[in-house]
């Protein structure tokens, strides 16, 4: 599964690397600036949904548009609730023992993709759906994250320039992962929550 979705990401990005790099550069600069302010906790979930929307566009072969990273703000409440609850749950898991925090983070990792596909999904429902979707896939996603970590270490050797390519690759690979497990677990969702 991992080789399939990573190969797909490289192919999907092959003709749009410049657009992808510029989009993720802009997004990460904005996210970096708001993260250090008190506004961060209010808007980071919305940018996460926007990046998920952009990534899904690339993975589905749709035109990748920069303004998609702001589309998470079209429904203000759901991304905010999801982000706050996820942060609290993962943080509590890490405080008590690191391993539970990692397991919780893996289980809730698909939340923003779920909201990206259906913005009307409330934050709590999206967290529940992500947890259900990730049953049987947490180890695979953990291995995928370790792969990202190793690639990140290699990017350091390029004086950081490699991160310009790594960021869109991670985003689109994660979108492919989501689409793969969503396709394998359609019974996790009610019909109203499935968008093709």
One Martini backbone bead per residue (centre of mass of N, CA, C, O) as a GRO file, in nm:
protein
  196
    1UNK     BB    1   0.059   0.062  -0.022
    2UNK     BB    2   0.288   0.270   0.010
    3UNK     BB    3   0.409   0.249  -0.276
    4UNK     BB    4   0.148   0.330  -0.423
    5UNK     BB    5   0.099   0.619  -0.293
    6UNK     BB    6   0.381   0.740  -0.355
    7UNK     BB    7   0.376   0.702  -0.660
    8UNK     BB    8   0.122   0.865  -0.708
    9UNK     BB    9   0.230   1.134  -0.600
   10UNK     BB   10   0.458   1.171  -0.804
   11UNK     BB   11   0.273   1.171  -1.052
   12UNK     BB   12   0.075   1.404  -0.964
   13UNK     BB   13   0.335   1.613  -0.941
   14UNK     BB   14   0.507   1.615  -1.209
   15UNK     BB   15   0.346   1.886  -1.349
   16UNK     BB   16   0.326   2.067  -1.042
   17UNK     BB   17   0.571   2.150  -0.863
   18UNK     BB   18   0.570   2.460  -0.859
   19UNK     BB   19   0.286   2.498  -0.749
   20UNK     BB   20   0.324   2.322  -0.496
   21UNK     BB   21   0.558   2.473  -0.367
   22UNK     BB   22   0.422   2.754  -0.351
   23UNK     BB   23   0.176   2.671  -0.186
   24UNK     BB   24   0.331   2.549   0.062
   25UNK     BB   25   0.495   2.800   0.124
   26UNK     BB   26   0.265   2.988   0.185
   27UNK     BB   27   0.123   2.813   0.397
   28UNK     BB   28   0.371   2.787   0.596
   29UNK     BB   29   0.405   3.084   0.651
   30UNK     BB   30   0.127   3.140   0.766
   31UNK     BB   31   0.132   2.921   0.986
   32UNK     BB   32   0.386   3.025   1.129
   33UNK     BB   33   0.273   3.303   1.208
   34UNK     BB   34   0.006   3.208   1.360
   35UNK     BB   35   0.140   3.009   1.570
   36UNK     BB   36   0.279   3.261   1.742
   37UNK     BB   37  -0.011   3.330   1.799
   38UNK     BB   38  -0.329   3.353   1.941
   39UNK     BB   39  -0.473   3.270   1.665
   40UNK     BB   40  -0.382   2.980   1.605
   41UNK     BB   41  -0.607   2.803   1.750
   42UNK     BB   42  -0.836   2.915   1.555
   43UNK     BB   43  -0.688   2.849   1.243
   44UNK     BB   44  -0.536   2.572   1.202
   45UNK     BB   45  -0.777   2.391   1.119
   46UNK     BB   46  -0.845   2.546   0.856
   47UNK     BB   47  -0.572   2.496   0.716
   48UNK     BB   48  -0.589   2.188   0.727
   49UNK     BB   49  -0.837   2.170   0.547
   50UNK     BB   50  -0.724   2.325   0.303
   51UNK     BB   51  -0.488   2.128   0.250
   52UNK     BB   52  -0.671   1.885   0.206
   53UNK     BB   53  -0.817   1.997  -0.039
   54UNK     BB   54  -0.570   2.036  -0.217
   55UNK     BB   55  -0.469   1.740  -0.205
   56UNK     BB   56  -0.726   1.612  -0.322
   57UNK     BB   57  -0.713   1.750  -0.591
   58UNK     BB   58  -0.451   1.618  -0.682
   59UNK     BB   59  -0.535   1.315  -0.634
   60UNK     BB   60  -0.801   1.361  -0.839
   61UNK     BB   61  -0.705   1.567  -1.083
   62UNK     BB   62  -0.736   1.847  -1.002
   63UNK     BB   63  -0.707   2.173  -0.981
   64UNK     BB   64  -0.451   2.350  -0.829
   65UNK     BB   65  -0.537   2.594  -0.584
   66UNK     BB   66  -0.433   2.826  -0.364
   67UNK     BB   67  -0.718   2.915  -0.236
   68UNK     BB   68  -0.784   2.640  -0.091
   69UNK     BB   69  -0.635   2.702   0.186
   70UNK     BB   70  -0.907   2.891   0.267
   71UNK     BB   71  -1.168   2.691   0.267
   72UNK     BB   72  -1.182   2.622   0.581
   73UNK     BB   73  -1.352   2.901   0.644
   74UNK     BB   74  -1.648   2.836   0.546
   75UNK     BB   75  -1.638   2.655   0.813
   76UNK     BB   76  -1.572   2.749   1.131
   77UNK     BB   77  -1.646   2.532   1.354
   78UNK     BB   78  -1.547   2.241   1.279
   79UNK     BB   79  -1.234   2.285   1.271
   80UNK     BB   80  -1.213   2.400   1.557
   81UNK     BB   81  -1.319   2.161   1.718
   82UNK     BB   82  -1.126   1.947   1.605
   83UNK     BB   83  -0.859   2.083   1.689
   84UNK     BB   84  -0.903   2.108   1.993
   85UNK     BB   85  -0.968   1.811   2.057
   86UNK     BB   86  -0.713   1.689   1.938
   87UNK     BB   87  -0.508   1.842   2.111
   88UNK     BB   88  -0.610   1.738   2.383
   89UNK     BB   89  -0.587   1.431   2.333
   90UNK     BB   90  -0.290   1.417   2.251
   91UNK     BB   91  -0.173   1.570   2.492
   92UNK     BB   92  -0.276   1.374   2.709
   93UNK     BB   93  -0.131   1.122   2.597
   94UNK     BB   94   0.158   1.241   2.629
   95UNK     BB   95   0.159   1.306   2.931
   96UNK     BB   96   0.113   1.018   3.037
   97UNK     BB   97   0.209   0.887   2.757
   98UNK     BB   98   0.348   0.868   2.455
   99UNK     BB   99   0.206   0.632   2.310
  100UNK     BB  100  -0.093   0.724   2.332
  101UNK     BB  101  -0.048   0.985   2.168
  102UNK     BB  102   0.027   0.843   1.904
  103UNK     BB  103  -0.229   0.674   1.871
  104UNK     BB  104  -0.424   0.911   1.865
  105UNK     BB  105  -0.298   1.061   1.625
  106UNK     BB  106  -0.342   0.832   1.423
  107UNK     BB  107  -0.655   0.801   1.461
  108UNK     BB  108  -0.701   1.133   1.388
  109UNK     BB  109  -0.554   1.196   1.099
  110UNK     BB  110  -0.839   1.217   0.907
  111UNK     BB  111  -1.019   1.459   0.989
  112UNK     BB  112  -0.955   1.686   0.768
  113UNK     BB  113  -1.045   1.516   0.525
  114UNK     BB  114  -1.337   1.480   0.607
  115UNK     BB  115  -1.403   1.785   0.610
  116UNK     BB  116  -1.311   1.845   0.320
  117UNK     BB  117  -1.536   1.663   0.185
  118UNK     BB  118  -1.736   1.754   0.448
  119UNK     BB  119  -1.798   2.051   0.605
  120UNK     BB  120  -2.064   1.950   0.774
  121UNK     BB  121  -1.889   1.797   0.951
  122UNK     BB  122  -1.851   1.756   1.259
  123UNK     BB  123  -1.587   1.740   1.469
  124UNK     BB  124  -1.668   1.484   1.630
  125UNK     BB  125  -1.743   1.305   1.390
  126UNK     BB  126  -1.466   1.318   1.251
  127UNK     BB  127  -1.310   1.181   1.478
  128UNK     BB  128  -1.470   0.916   1.475
  129UNK     BB  129  -1.419   0.843   1.179
  130UNK     BB  130  -1.115   0.831   1.196
  131UNK     BB  131  -1.094   0.609   1.407
  132UNK     BB  132  -1.243   0.397   1.234
  133UNK     BB  133  -1.063   0.406   0.979
  134UNK     BB  134  -0.781   0.332   1.145
  135UNK     BB  135  -0.856   0.052   1.170
  136UNK     BB  136  -0.568  -0.127   1.069
  137UNK     BB  137  -0.371   0.159   0.995
  138UNK     BB  138  -0.164   0.269   1.203
  139UNK     BB  139   0.098   0.122   1.123
  140UNK     BB  140   0.116   0.223   0.835
  141UNK     BB  141   0.121   0.528   0.910
  142UNK     BB  142   0.372   0.513   1.086
  143UNK     BB  143   0.563   0.422   0.861
  144UNK     BB  144   0.513   0.669   0.685
  145UNK     BB  145   0.622   0.874   0.898
  146UNK     BB  146   0.908   0.756   0.905
  147UNK     BB  147   0.969   0.824   0.615
  148UNK     BB  148   0.946   1.128   0.649
  149UNK     BB  149   1.172   1.152   0.855
  150UNK     BB  150   1.401   1.051   0.673
  151UNK     BB  151   1.358   1.266   0.453
  152UNK     BB  152   1.408   1.505   0.645
  153UNK     BB  153   1.703   1.439   0.705
  154UNK     BB  154   1.792   1.468   0.408
  155UNK     BB  155   1.704   1.770   0.381
  156UNK     BB  156   1.923   1.885   0.568
  157UNK     BB  157   2.158   1.820   0.358
  158UNK     BB  158   2.018   2.061   0.165
  159UNK     BB  159   1.968   2.312   0.354
  160UNK     BB  160   1.632   2.268   0.325
  161UNK     BB  161   1.534   2.247   0.019
  162UNK     BB  162   1.386   1.967   0.028
  163UNK     BB  163   1.122   2.070   0.171
  164UNK     BB  164   0.983   2.185  -0.084
  165UNK     BB  165   0.921   1.883  -0.185
  166UNK     BB  166   0.816   1.733   0.068
  167UNK     BB  167   0.551   1.876   0.141
  168UNK     BB  168   0.374   1.791  -0.108
  169UNK     BB  169   0.430   1.488  -0.086
  170UNK     BB  170   0.291   1.449   0.187
  171UNK     BB  171   0.012   1.561   0.123
  172UNK     BB  172  -0.055   1.366  -0.119
  173UNK     BB  173  -0.004   1.101   0.025
  174UNK     BB  174  -0.220   1.146   0.243
  175UNK     BB  175  -0.455   1.160   0.045
  176UNK     BB  176  -0.416   0.874  -0.066
  177UNK     BB  177  -0.453   0.730   0.198
  178UNK     BB  178  -0.739   0.823   0.252
  179UNK     BB  179  -0.869   0.714  -0.011
  180UNK     BB  180  -0.796   0.421   0.041
  181UNK     BB  181  -0.942   0.379   0.320
  182UNK     BB  182  -1.214   0.482   0.235
  183UNK     BB  183  -1.258   0.261   0.019
  184UNK     BB  184  -1.223   0.018   0.236
  185UNK     BB  185  -1.441   0.193   0.450
  186UNK     BB  186  -1.745   0.267   0.369
  187UNK     BB  187  -1.898   0.162   0.637
  188UNK     BB  188  -1.810   0.406   0.821
  189UNK     BB  189  -2.018   0.555   0.648
  190UNK     BB  190  -2.245   0.744   0.558
  191UNK     BB  191  -2.359   0.839   0.259
  192UNK     BB  192  -2.345   1.155   0.324
  193UNK     BB  193  -2.010   1.130   0.373
  194UNK     BB  194  -1.974   1.059   0.070
  195UNK     BB  195  -1.724   1.180  -0.162
  196UNK     BB  196  -1.625   1.177  -0.522
   0.00000   0.00000   0.00000
